Amino acid sequence: MKLFPDSDTKKRFMKTGLPIILGIAWSPIIWMLLMATLGPGLFALTDSWPITQALILAVVAPVIFFLLRLFMRTGRKFYSEGE
């Protein structure tokens, strides 16, 4: 059983769906990286883990947005060469 019936459907998925999946998959990695690097310093400043996590979330959201744009731009360049 094929996942994609034809090559055009596969290309459409690669251009739109795959970058979103990659961005979502990278979000916990970025979250943990920022919590490990910025978390202790922010906790020392705020003395509250919920506030620290909210501040980290405020940083992670734009990073994921820019990663999504990067993945989409890269996908357009990579999959438009064969057309």
C-alpha positions in Angstrom: 0.0 0.0 0.0 1.4 3.3 -1.0 1.1 6.3 1.3 0.9 8.8 -1.6 -1.0 7.8 -4.8 1.1 9.9 -7.1 4.2 12.1 -7.1 2.2 15.4 -7.1 0.5 14.5 -3.8 3.8 13.7 -2.3 5.3 17.0 -3.4 2.3 18.9 -2.0 2.7 17.2 1.3 6.4 17.8 1.4 5.9 21.5 0.7 3.1 22.0 3.4 2.8 19.2 5.9 6.4 18.1 6.5 7.7 21.6 7.6 4.9 21.8 10.2 5.7 18.3 11.5 9.4 19.2 11.7 8.6 22.4 13.6 6.4 20.6 16.1 9.0 17.8 16.5 11.8 20.3 17.3 9.8 22.3 19.9 10.5 20.0 22.9 14.2 19.9 22.0 14.4 23.7 21.9 12.3 23.8 25.1 14.7 21.5 26.9 17.8 23.3 25.6 16.5 26.7 26.7 15.3 25.3 30.1 18.8 23.9 30.7 20.6 27.1 29.6 18.4 29.9 30.6 16.2 28.2 33.2 18.5 28.4 36.3 19.3 32.1 35.6 15.7 33.0 35.1 14.7 31.1 38.2 17.3 33.0 40.2 15.7 36.2 39.0 12.1 35.3 39.4 12.2 32.7 42.2 9.3 30.9 40.5 9.4 27.9 38.1 6.0 28.7 36.5 7.1 32.2 35.7 10.4 30.9 34.4 8.6 28.4 32.2 6.3 31.1 30.9 9.2 33.2 29.9 10.9 30.3 28.2 7.6 29.6 26.3 7.7 33.2 25.2 11.1 32.6 23.7 10.3 29.1 22.2 7.2 30.2 20.3 9.0 32.7 18.0 12.0 30.3 17.6 9.5 27.6 16.4 7.8 30.1 14.1 11.1 31.0 12.5 12.1 27.3 12.2 8.8 26.7 10.4 9.5 29.5 8.0 13.0 28.1 7.4 11.7 24.6 6.8 9.0 25.8 4.4 11.5 28.0 2.5 13.9 25.1 2.2 11.2 22.7 1.2 10.0 25.0 -1.6 13.6 25.4 -3.0 14.3 21.7 -2.7 11.1 20.3 -4.2 10.6 23.0 -6.9 13.9 22.1 -8.7 12.5 19.0 -10.3 9.5 20.7 -11.8 
